[in-house]
C-alpha cells in the first residue's frame, strides 16, 4: 500500500534529490577503500593517509583486509566530514590514487 501525500504539505522527504537521502553534516561514518594489491599494505595506507592529512579530515584506520586471492586489499576508515564540498574533494582525490577500485 502506497501512502499518498498532499503536495501542499511539508513533507520530510523534500530534502531528497533523485531519490537519494540528504546527508546532514558534520557526519562521521566508516569509509571503505578497495585497492588492487599492487603495493604493500603500508604504502597504500600511507597514500590514503596523506589525502586525509592534506584535506584536514579527521580519520582512524580500523581494519585492512586482503582478499582471499590477495588481489585486493580493503581498508575501513572512520572519517568525519564537515560538508559536501569536503566529501566531494575527498572522493575525487581517492579516485585518483593508483590502484583504487572503489571508495564508498
Phi, psi and omega per residue, in radians:
X1 nan 2.249 -3.139
X2 -1.719 2.280 3.109
X3 -1.430 2.218 3.097
X4 -1.638 2.457 3.126
X5 -2.086 2.650 3.088
X6 -1.345 2.172 -3.111
X7 -1.083 -0.293 3.131
X8 -1.552 -0.169 3.125
X9 -1.351 2.665 3.014
X10 -1.359 1.900 -3.067
X11 -1.746 2.297 -3.120
X12 -1.145 -0.264 3.120
X13 -1.553 0.094 -3.138
X14 -1.047 -0.462 -3.093
X15 -1.421 0.322 -3.138
X16 -1.722 2.416 3.065
X17 -1.997 2.098 3.098
X18 0.882 0.679 3.084
X19 1.456 0.005 3.137
X20 -1.684 2.600 -3.113
X21 -1.432 2.424 3.097
X22 -1.247 2.341 3.128
X23 -1.606 2.318 3.099
X24 -1.706 2.264 -3.129
X25 -1.859 2.662 -0.023
X26 -1.212 2.692 -3.129
X27 -2.359 2.407 3.041
X28 -2.023 2.245 -3.133
X29 -2.694 2.983 3.120
X30 -1.660 2.068 3.114
X31 -1.613 2.360 3.091
X32 -1.924 2.203 3.083
X33 -2.119 2.146 3.133
X34 -1.973 2.246 -3.131
X35 -2.209 2.717 2.918
X36 -1.100 2.561 -3.122
X37 -1.536 1.179 -3.088
X38 -1.754 -0.169 3.111
X39 -2.348 3.072 3.061
X40 -1.228 2.799 3.081
X41 -0.973 -0.738 -3.109
X42 -1.128 -0.664 3.126
X43 -1.168 -0.776 3.094
X44 -1.074 -0.798 -3.109
X45 -1.069 -0.730 3.136
X46 -1.080 -0.756 3.127
X47 -1.095 -0.730 3.120
X48 -1.163 -0.784 3.122
X49 -1.024 -0.729 3.127
X50 -1.018 -0.671 3.107
X51 -1.132 -0.802 3.123
X52 -1.043 -0.736 -3.128
X53 -1.166 -0.762 3.118
X54 -1.055 -0.695 -3.083
X55 -1.590 0.032 3.114
X56 0.995 0.764 3.102
X57 -1.694 2.074 3.044
X58 -1.082 2.366 -3.070
X59 -2.615 2.826 3.072
X60 -2.640 1.998 3.089
X61 -1.197 2.184 -3.113
X62 -1.726 -0.900 -3.137
X63 -2.525 2.771 2.991
X64 -2.445 2.109 -3.063
X65 -2.252 2.358 3.046
X66 -1.467 2.578 3.037
X67 -1.233 2.884 -3.072
X68 -1.044 -0.580 3.122
X69 -1.664 0.116 -3.126
X70 0.973 0.635 3.082
X71 -1.583 -0.596 -3.084
X72 -2.212 2.802 2.971
X73 -2.327 2.354 3.138
X74 -2.022 2.397 3.123
X75 -1.983 2.361 2.985
X76 -1.922 2.170 -3.026
X77 -2.334 2.202 3.047
X78 -1.397 2.197 3.140
X79 -2.251 2.722 3.019
X80 -2.180 2.129 -3.131
X81 -2.002 2.511 -3.051
X82 -1.702 -0.361 3.125
X83 -2.833 2.992 -3.080
X84 -1.154 -0.617 3.120
X85 -1.060 -0.796 3.109
X86 -1.082 -0.726 3.126
X87 -1.079 -0.820 -3.137
X88 -1.064 -0.778 3.134
X89 -1.118 -0.692 3.133
X90 -1.075 -0.865 -3.127
X91 -1.137 -0.624 3.095
X92 -1.098 -0.804 -3.126
X93 -1.189 -0.721 3.107
X94 -1.062 -0.678 3.140
X95 -1.151 -0.369 3.137
X96 -1.477 -0.244 -3.121
X97 -1.170 2.370 3.092
X98 -1.040 2.275 3.080
X99 1.588 -0.193 -3.127
X100 -1.245 2.150 3.141
X101 -1.720 -0.524 -2.995
X102 -2.774 2.446 2.993
X103 -2.460 2.051 3.097
X104 -2.603 nan nan
